[in-house]
Amino acid sequence: MKKFINHVDDFLAESLAGFAAAHADLVVLNNEPVFVRRKVLKPGKVALVSGGGSGHEPLHSGFVGHGMLDAACPGQIFTSPTPDQMMAAAMAVDTGPGVLFIVKNYSGDVMNFEMASEMSEVQNAIVLINDDVAVEDSSYTTGRRGVAGTVIVEKLVGSMAESGASLEQCKAFGDRINKCTASMGVAFTSCVVPAAGTRTFKIGDDEIEVGVGIHGEPGRRRAKMAPADAIVAELLSAIVDDLKPQPDAELLVLVNGLGGTPLGELYLLFNSTRAWLGQRGLNIGRAQVGALTTSLEMAGASITLSVLDDEMKTHWDSAVHAPSLRWGM
């Protein structure tokens, strides 16, 4: 295993310390229990709190800031944070109107966020993200997994919260976005969890895992390597079959790198996506390309589509100022 690391047990603490120091103008790191919060809170605003296992950076800590999250709770690599982290984070960022927990559909995350929700003294609600169309159940989930669509929910609901919406409005908006968002990924390689020191799964040099999860969970099938256009066609066919957009629908497209894929290849995938959608009369209204929901150093990518309406476009375009996503300011 070759990684920039000192001691396995110190990896998360040292990484978070570096993250907080690099973005000290935007975030503050709390160490006991561990969470990252916005440096400057906005009084009277619904607070957004998310989190999950580390290894998916910049998700979630990289999206703490104006227009997105108020706090993020990082667990150890691919391991859920604990309820005490979530409760402390909620208490730290609540300014009165309540807290919305944004939770990816993984068993540990769901259980711990639900416990935090029940035990917290802060008024709160939960939005559950389950955008992955690859498989209905896995070793990590009951139901569909939450993957890169989480970024879209955090951005759009974060904007709505900044505009002064109530907790009920923010939850309803988050649930609606989740229902019109779908994702699917593909992996060329596995990744190495530092504590394990070996690859999560084995895959041949000429093979790909279609529908892989962001922790290395199996997908729909193991296949032979294929041209990018063919891979994109398989992913988009599954996504569009799930969403069933109208022929003239306007879409938000997120092409996401899983950690080890060059940006040039991601733009090539976007070009293939643009061509495939265009041939079917589906329009790209907004686009984002980059590594936003990763799986350590896994080589691969995912595609996410959201069916847009005017309200969603307004909140996507609004200003955001977080360590890993910035525009309009």
C-alpha angles and dihedrals in degrees: 000000000000114000137139095257140133104191124355093227091054097047099100096041093050093045092051092047090055092046093051093046092049092051101032090137090064111026144036124209119220113199107190100071100007121243138131119228139180112274092222117037123204110232116231095019125123106250122228118213124182137157148147142161117330121245094076097085134194082033115110115354093042089065097055108117146069111340097015134043129359093199141004128201113209121200126195116287108310090346126117119249116244130257092248089059091051095046093048092048092050092049091048096053103033111110097175114289094077140252131281115208113209108203132184113222102256120128097240094044093048094047095048097043090048090051090049091048092052096045099040119105088210120094105251149162136196133231112195117208117210106156100140110109095182099091135003096217135015139169087275101045150041100217128356122344125248112236138146094339084077089076091057093050092048092050098046098041090042089058092047090051090051089054092060102260120160125251090255092051092048093050093048091049092049092050090049093050091049091054093054096044128085135172142184132181143197130207132206096184140016125243133236120239105212094228091052098042093203135082116279092229138001122242131173123249089247096043137090132196108228113207096013120176123235091252092051095267115161118268134208097294147344109244142174119266112276138181116284092249091057093047092049091048091055094048095045094045090058093044096047092045087057098044097038094200121195113263092254095040120144114226139199107220123201117186104191130193118220094217108277103055120104117241090239090062091049090055089049088054090050089052090052090047091051091052094046094049093044092055088058097047094253115140129216108225098171134008140193126184125187147078102297103141109031139175101218106270098340113146109227143074144233133216123216127189127192121187104231133217128181093267092052092048091052093052093044091053095047121107120283127182113181130133093262104028125044136161141130097035 
